[in-house]
Amino acid sequence: MPIGSFTVLDAGPFDGVDPDDHVRAAMQWHFAPETGSRYWLERVDRLAFDPRHDVKGVADLALFPDLTDELRDVQVSDLVPRGYGPQARPLHVFESGGTTGAPKRVVQMDDWARHGSEQVTRRLRDHALPVGALWLTVAPTGPHLVGDVLQRAAASLGSPGLGVDMDPRWVKKLIAAGRRDEVDAYTDHLVDQCRRILLGQDIGVIAATTPMLERLARDSDLVEVINGRAQAIIWGGTHMDPDTRDLLRTEVFPDVPLIGMYGNTMMLTALLERVGLSASEPCVFDPASPYVFMRIVDPDTGQQVAEGERGQVVVSHVSKSMLIPNNRERDTALRIRPADGHAGDAVADVAPVPAVEGETVIEGVY
């Protein structure tokens, strides 16, 4: 495939691109000497297959080993594909949460920022989020992806946003050290900031991590304000078990739609809860074809589990900007049949694995 014939990689998320065509084009882009990044070009000889020849579609992404641990140390410049040109610079560099060791780093080029934002915005519109309403976002920014996703989502809906930032890594350190009183003090500090905003501003949309939403739910004055003013609540950044979701939807915030968001750094985007789910159905997240694919596998064998069964989430991000194939996430989920037009698995009832490489996974405020 010669340089200049990668137009399929420039297509938007709703242009109807065949996922297998997209994956094949991405293999040519990321492994051609003229267009691939230094990172992948230096690793291709270590692979037991030829990506440009052997990866013919989404299913063949399983041929890749999980190399994401290398993203803890790789130079950022080595991740930028040469096809963007010698002057190209990443729009953002994001880091994983660093929950179980040094964080992994990924780059976001301008084109992926547009595509990723477009797919999130469309899903929010499908959920009938109000246009122009004032947002309150309670989520980490800085190197964390979730803050950028939410800020872009608000802007795409013509919505000004107020924010309360947080440092989840510090909270996790405090929890690991048994300094629970300091965790409580920090959480109270975050709630105080939210209180000033919620009582003083006409907030239409609240986007918050699950632990912060649960903490706000313990304050009767804030619950009354949220039920009286908010038009939607988006939860994300971590996990919400079915019982908590049901309680928040039916008893705490019965007048406000509760919309789930599942994402992580290796996805380089976020997935929104499937539209139209009844109160009795689990919270389902569909993949974002043709860019983000999920497989739910048995953690011991690596084989895909049957639909309806729980397994470990394996995520592949395939875009012109980045290639992150076959990454085993620190999540488990039920395998669900995806909505029409999407390749790979959908997921439901996402939950954290208890430990990664012997280290306990700590959720904290994130």
Secondary structure, 3 states (H helix, E strand, C coil): CCCCCCHHHHCCCCCCCCHHHHHHHHHHHHHCCCCCCHHHHCCHHHCCCCHHHHCCCHHHHHHCCCCHHHHHCCCHHHHCCHHHCCCCCCCEEEECCCCCCCCCEEEECHHHHHHHHHHHHHHHHHCCCCCCCEEEEECCCCCCHHHHHHHHHHHHCCCCEEEECCCHHHHHHHHHCCCHHHHHHHHHHHHHHHHHHHHHCCEEEEEEEHHHHHHHCCCHHHHHHHHHHCCEEEEECCCCCHHHHHHHHHHHCCCCCEEEEEEECCCCEEEEECCCCCCCCCCEECCECCCEEEEEECCCCCCECCCCCEEEEEEEEECCCCEEEEEEEEEEEEEECCCCCCCCCEEEEEEECCEECCEECCCCCC
